[in-house]
Amino acid sequence: MIGKKNSSRGVKNQVRSAINKTGVMRLAVHAVPAAIAILRYHSVQEDRARFGNSVGEAIIHSLATFRQQMETVAVQFDPISMDDTLQFLRGERSLPRRPVVVTFDDGFADNAELAAPVLNQLGIPATFYVTINPVNSSQPPWFCCLRHAFAATKKKTWLDSVGHSSRNLDNAGERKAAFLVASERCAQKTGEAQNNTIQLIEKELEVEPFAPGNNFMMTWDQVRSLRKAGHIIGSHTLSHPNLAHISKPELAEECRESKKKLEAELGAEVIHFSYPSPILQPHWTEQTANVTQECGYQTAVTSTAGPVRGGSDPFHLQRMAVPHDQDEFLWTLECTLLGRRM
């Protein structure tokens, strides 16, 4: 069965590669209404495995892959910014033929140290959505701490005092299931309550807190340097909860105070926002859209796949997760510009 799946995937990749090379998809884009593909990145590392047990390899792109993808965007597409996207949605500007927006979530230091030099060299503007508390404290986000705790523990059982249960950690499947339970719990908390939850789980798993060093999250100087280089800085909340699963007062605080802190550090208005999507769905609702608008943001991006077109609601803009494989990357970009959800 596994062999059949691998064979089927190989055939699909070959077909995609062949279509990509013919340019058929590029021609098709000209026949449909204008659309924007917004790319969603998180981390870029020379070695993806380095932070596989904290950030997670699925959302880490190798530097070589990222460079190849950005070279593709620069040559075969038309990179634009979130400001350009907002102007298009307001009817204040037209689009180039194949518009692509590059965005990053979270605020990892590698965004400034590894990704930005590639972007700057190629003249590609990007938007970096910063999670305030981890950058302000130089401490990893809760989801990195939690992934590390479940990867590092030597215990065979998690005695979950909050859930009043005992969860096996004997194999990868059971360990992942326990990690997801803990993730759902943390995603529904903010601030100090979130920190307390992580500390309790680390204690129950008998692991030391994740301590990757001072160069794991961006510094405020790095955030400011990105803006000086022509990139956009947006908010990704204070503490990265799922905003659709917390109280309205907490939602308002996460949106309002993160904006206030960013503007104080940058000395400039912050109008772009990104909804965290750590676990659980939905990760945005009409209430989250209304609150972000009330707080003074002018756009908000989601982790829901699909294109942005004229008439799209600026407070729940779709983005595409970025594949690692080059042919799949091209295929997904082309399909997004054609209006297909991937």
N, C-alpha and C positions, 0 to 999 in steps of 0.2 A: 504493500500500500504506500509506504514511504517512497519507494522507488518510482511509483506512478506519479505521485505528487511532484517529486523533483523533476521528472521527465516533462510533466505538463508545464511546470514553471519555466523550464528551459526553453520549451517551444514558444511560450508566450513572450519570453525575453527576446528570442530570435526574431519573432514577428515584429515586436516593437522596434527593435534595432533596425530592421529592414525598412519599416515605415518612416522612422526618424530620418534615415539616410536619403530617402526619396524626396523629402521636403513636402509631401502631400499634406501633412498637418499644417505646415506653415501657410500653404495656399488656402486651406480651408478656413483659417482664422480670418482672412480678409472678407469672407462671405457672411460672417455673423456679426451681430452688434458688438460694439467695443466692450472689452472686459479687461480687468486687471487681475493678475495672479499675485497674491501676497504670500511670500515664503516665510515659514516659521522655523527659525533655528533656536538653539539653546547654548550649546557649548562646542568649541573647536579645540581639539588637542592633537599634538603630533602622534600620540599613542592613545587610541580610544580606550584601551583596557586600563589605563592609569586610574581613572575614576569610575570604572565600570560598576564597582560596588558602593558607589555613593551617588553620583549624578545619574548613572545608568547608561550603558553603551548605546541604547536605542536612540537617545537624544544627543549623543556626542558624534560630531563629524570629524573625521581625520582632517588635518590641515591640507593634505594633498587633495582629498576629495573636495573640500571647500574651495580650494583654489581653482580646481578644474570646473566646478559648478559656476563660480563667479566669472571665470573667463568665458564660459558659455553664455551667461547672462549678458555680459558686456558685448559680445560679438554677435550673438544670434537674436537677442531680445533688446528691449529698450528700458533700462533701469530708470525708475522714477521714485519719488519719495512719498511719505504719508501726507505731507503738505500738498503735493501735487494731486494725490488721491482725493483729499478733501475739496480742493478747488474744482476737480472734475465733478464730484457729487453735487456741488453747488451750482454747476453749470457755468463756472468761471473760466474753464479751460478745456481744450480738447485733448485727446490722448494720442500718443504715438501708436504705431500699428501693433506692437507686441509688448505692452507695458508690464513690468515686473517690479514688485516692491520687496526689499529684503528687510526682515525684522528679526530681532533676537529677544527672547524672554529671559528674565531672572537676574542678570547682572553679574555673571561669572567673569573673573579677571581675564580669562583667555579671550573674551570678546574684544578687549582693548589691546591685549598683548599679541594675539595671533590673527584674529579675524580682521580687525581694523586696518592693519598694514596692507592686507590683500585688497580690501575695499578701496582704500585711499589710492593705491597704485593703479587700480582699474577705473577710478573715478565713479564708483558706485555709492550712492547715498544709502544709508541704512537707518533704521529706527531701533533704538535699544530701550526696551522696557525694563525698568529697574525695580527690584523688590527692595524696599527701603531698609527694613530692619537688618537683614544680613549685610548689606553694604555699610550701614551705619555702625554696626558692631563688629564687623569683620568675621562674623560667625556664619557657618553654613546654613542654608535654608533647612527647614524641618524635614523635608522629604529626603535630603541627602543624609541627614543624621539618622533617620529611620532606616533607610536602605542599608547604611553601614552597620547599624546595630544588628539587623537580622542576618547580614552576611558574616559578621565577625563573631557572633555568639557561639560558644561551645556547648551550650545547653541543648538537650534533646527535647525539652518541653518548655513551653512558655506558660507560666502560671499567671494568667491574665486576671489581675485583681479587679479591674474595672468591669470587664465582661463576665466575671465570675465563672471562668472556664479554664480548661487546660488544653493547650493546643500543641500538637506534635510538630517537631521541627526536624524529624528524622531524615526526610528527603527533600529534594528541591521543590516538588509540588506542594508539599505541606508547608514548607517554609514560606513559599510565595503566598499561599493562602493566608497565612498568619500576618505576613507583611501587609497584605491588602486590607485586612481587618483593621490593623493599626493605622494604616493610611487614611481610611475612611473616618476614623475617629479624629485624627489630627486635622484633616481638611475641614472639619466642621467647628474648629476652634480658632481663636485669634490671640495674638499677643502673649501675655503671661500664661494664660490657660493652655495655650499650645506648647509653650516651653515646658510647663509642668508635666504635660502628658508625655513629651519626649523623655524627660528626665526619669519619670516613673518606669517607662518601658526599658530604658537603658539599665536601670537598676534591676528590674525583673529578669532581664536577659544577661545580667552580669557582664556588661561591656563598658569600656571607657568611652566617653563622648568623642565623636568624630572631630579630629583636630588636624586639618590638612595644612595649616599654616596661614600666614597673612596674605598670601598671593592667590587665594582661592576665589574670593569675591573682589569686584572692582573697588578701588578707593574713590573718594569723591574727586580727587585730582584727576583720576582717569576718566571719570564720568564727564567732568568739565572739558577735558582734552578732546573727547569724542565730539562734543558739541562745537568746540572751536574748529575742529576739522571739517565741519559742515554736516555732521550727522544730527539726527533728531533724538532727543531723550524723552521717553514717555514713562508713565507710571505702571507698575505691575503690583500695586497694593503695598501695604506695610508688611504683612506677614504671610502672604501667599495662601489664604484659605480658598475654598470653593465658595464664591460669593453668593451663589444660589442656595447655599445650605447653612447660612448664618443669619442672625437676627438683623432686622433693618437698621437699628442703631449701630451695630458692628459693621455692616455694609457701608453705611455713610462714613463712619470713622476711617475705614480702610481706604476709601476713595478720596475723602477730603484731606486727611492728614498726610497721605502720601504725596498728594499734589502740592500741599503747602511746604513740605520738607524739600521736595525737589526744586521748587521755585526759589526757596531760600538759598539752597546750595548753588543754583545755576545763575541766580539773578535775572531770570527770564521766565516768561509765562510757559506753562506746560499744558498742552491741549490734547495730547494723545494718551490713550489708556489701553491696557491689555488685560482681559479677564484670565486669571489663573485657571488651569484645568488639571489639578493634580490627581483627582480621582472623583468618581460619582458624576452622574449627569442628571439634570442639565448643569452646565457651568455658567450659564447666563440666563436671565429671564427678562420680561418686560420691566420688572422692578429694578433689576440691576441696571438696565438701560436708562431708566428714568433717573436713578440716583446719580449715575455718572454724568448725565446731562446737567442735573441740578448742581453738581459740584463744579461745573465749568469746563468739563472736557468737551471736545468737539468731534472726536472719533473714539471708538472702542472696538478693538479686534477680538475675535473669538478663536477657538481651536476647531471650529466647524469647517469642514472642507468645502471648497467651492469658489467660484469667481466673484469678483465685485463688479457690478454693472451700474450704469446710470439708473438712479432710482433705488439703489441699495440703501438700507437704513444705515447711517454712519455710526450707530451705536451697537450694531452687531454685525460687523464686517467679517466675512469669511476668509480663512487662510488655509494654505496647504502645508501639511507636514512634509518635510523634505526627505525623499528617499536617499539612500547611500549609493545605490547603483546608478551609473551615469545614464544608461538607456532608460531606466525607469524614471529618473529625474526628468529627462527630456519629455518622455511620454506624459508624465503627470502634468508638467507645465503646459504642454500643448493642449491636453484635454481640458485643463482649467480655463485656458484662454478661449476654448470652444464652448465653454459653459457647462461642461460635465463635472459632476462631483466625483472625486476619486476616493 
